[in-house]
Amino acid sequence: MHTLNISPRTLQTLRSNGTLPFSRIGNKLYYRKQNILKILSDNYIMYKIRDYERDK
């Protein structure tokens, strides 16, 4: 949740719809770092920052 900056419910949705694979050992859920990084890279959007000096 902290790495993706999402709520517990959103994390549950990602598990439920198969977007984020996981393993359950006992009552704990585990995620592969590479799967989390893939979600981040697949959904990364680079916004162009306006040049405010030019507008002055």
Backbone as CSV, one residue per row, in Angstrom:
resi,resn,N_x,N_y,N_z,CA_x,CA_y,CA_z,C_x,C_y,C_z
1,MET,0.829,-1.190,0.000,0.000,0.000,0.000,0.873,1.253,0.000
2,HIS,1.907,1.230,0.818,2.754,2.420,0.932,3.535,2.676,-0.351
3,THR,4.054,1.628,-0.955,4.840,1.791,-2.183,3.977,2.320,-3.322
4,LEU,2.772,1.786,-3.451,1.877,2.205,-4.522,1.052,3.436,-4.149
5,ASN,1.092,3.827,-2.869,0.317,4.957,-2.362,-1.177,4.778,-2.631
6,ILE,-1.694,3.610,-2.215,-3.103,3.284,-2.422,-3.727,2.830,-1.102
7,SER,-5.037,2.792,-1.079,-5.769,2.376,0.116,-5.843,0.851,0.197
8,PRO,-6.195,0.320,1.376,-6.354,-1.129,1.508,-7.398,-1.685,0.534
9,ARG,-8.466,-0.953,0.315,-9.524,-1.413,-0.587,-9.024,-1.486,-2.033
10,THR,-8.232,-0.505,-2.450,-7.672,-0.528,-3.803,-6.731,-1.708,-3.961
11,LEU,-5.944,-1.983,-2.940,-5.044,-3.132,-2.975,-5.845,-4.428,-3.103
12,GLN,-6.957,-4.498,-2.390,-7.826,-5.670,-2.483,-8.396,-5.806,-3.892
13,THR,-8.776,-4.708,-4.509,-9.293,-4.728,-5.877,-8.233,-5.226,-6.842
14,LEU,-6.986,-4.756,-6.684,-5.903,-5.210,-7.557,-5.682,-6.717,-7.422
15,ARG,-5.837,-7.243,-6.220,-5.730,-8.692,-6.010,-6.909,-9.412,-6.659
16,SER,-8.094,-8.898,-6.427,-9.318,-9.561,-6.906,-9.394,-9.643,-8.422
17,ASN,-8.984,-8.571,-9.108,-9.095,-8.585,-10.567,-7.851,-9.152,-11.253
18,GLY,-6.880,-9.613,-10.456,-5.708,-10.272,-11.017,-4.604,-9.345,-11.482
19,THR,-4.738,-8.061,-11.223,-3.715,-7.113,-11.630,-2.427,-7.299,-10.841
20,LEU,-2.567,-7.631,-9.560,-1.407,-7.798,-8.689,-1.410,-9.201,-8.091
21,PRO,-0.553,-10.079,-8.617,-0.474,-11.433,-8.069,0.053,-11.402,-6.631
22,PHE,-0.351,-12.372,-5.837,0.073,-12.422,-4.444,0.138,-13.857,-3.969
23,SER,0.814,-14.031,-2.847,0.870,-15.328,-2.175,0.371,-15.129,-0.757
24,ARG,-0.336,-16.120,-0.255,-0.819,-16.061,1.121,-0.132,-17.162,1.909
25,ILE,0.513,-16.765,2.979,1.124,-17.719,3.899,0.525,-17.417,5.264
26,GLY,-0.268,-18.338,5.746,-1.012,-18.076,6.983,-2.020,-16.973,6.715
27,ASN,-1.987,-15.952,7.540,-2.895,-14.810,7.363,-2.214,-13.616,6.702
28,LYS,-0.984,-13.793,6.238,-0.252,-12.689,5.636,-0.235,-12.809,4.115
29,LEU,-0.286,-11.658,3.459,-0.224,-11.596,2.012,1.138,-11.064,1.602
30,TYR,1.712,-11.680,0.578,3.016,-11.281,0.086,2.937,-10.965,-1.399
31,TYR,3.712,-9.960,-1.813,3.736,-9.516,-3.200,5.180,-9.507,-3.665
32,ARG,5.407,-9.877,-4.917,6.758,-9.805,-5.473,7.070,-8.365,-5.841
33,LYS,8.272,-7.965,-5.488,8.702,-6.598,-5.771,8.620,-6.303,-7.268
34,GLN,8.996,-7.274,-8.096,8.980,-7.054,-9.547,7.566,-6.808,-10.057
35,ASN,6.550,-7.420,-9.450,5.165,-7.184,-9.867,4.712,-5.776,-9.498
36,ILE,5.131,-5.310,-8.325,4.781,-3.954,-7.901,5.463,-2.936,-8.807
37,LEU,6.742,-3.153,-9.102,7.464,-2.233,-9.979,6.872,-2.216,-11.385
38,LYS,6.379,-3.364,-11.853,5.744,-3.427,-13.172,4.472,-2.587,-13.206
39,ILE,3.665,-2.676,-12.161,2.448,-1.863,-12.092,2.808,-0.388,-12.119
40,LEU,3.835,-0.010,-11.361,4.259,1.390,-11.344,4.733,1.852,-12.717
41,SER,5.552,1.042,-13.374,6.085,1.458,-14.679,5.009,1.453,-15.760
42,ASP,4.090,0.495,-15.712,3.026,0.428,-16.721,2.053,1.591,-16.617
43,ASN,1.923,2.173,-15.436,0.946,3.236,-15.223,1.588,4.595,-15.005
44,TYR,2.881,4.702,-15.281,3.596,5.957,-15.084,3.253,6.928,-16.197
45,ILE,2.926,8.147,-15.816,2.630,9.200,-16.778,3.529,10.380,-16.428
46,MET,4.299,10.811,-17.398,5.187,11.945,-17.153,4.491,13.218,-17.603
47,TYR,4.325,14.124,-16.654,3.696,15.399,-16.969,4.773,16.431,-17.241
48,LYS,4.565,17.210,-18.267,5.515,18.265,-18.600,5.250,19.451,-17.674
49,ILE,6.314,19.897,-17.038,6.202,21.036,-16.131,6.354,22.311,-16.951
50,ARG,5.401,23.202,-16.788,5.433,24.463,-17.535,6.615,25.301,-17.102
51,ASP,7.164,26.024,-18.029,8.268,26.931,-17.748,7.677,28.267,-17.301
52,TYR,7.610,28.472,-15.995,6.984,29.682,-15.466,7.822,30.922,-15.731
53,GLU,9.127,30.791,-15.869,9.980,31.931,-16.158,9.641,32.514,-17.529
54,ARG,9.300,31.660,-18.459,8.977,32.106,-19.817,7.683,32.904,-19.824
55,ASP,6.734,32.555,-18.946,5.433,33.205,-18.923,5.440,34.558,-18.237
56,LYS,6.505,34.890,-17.541,6.550,36.157,-16.792,6.892,37.323,-17.676
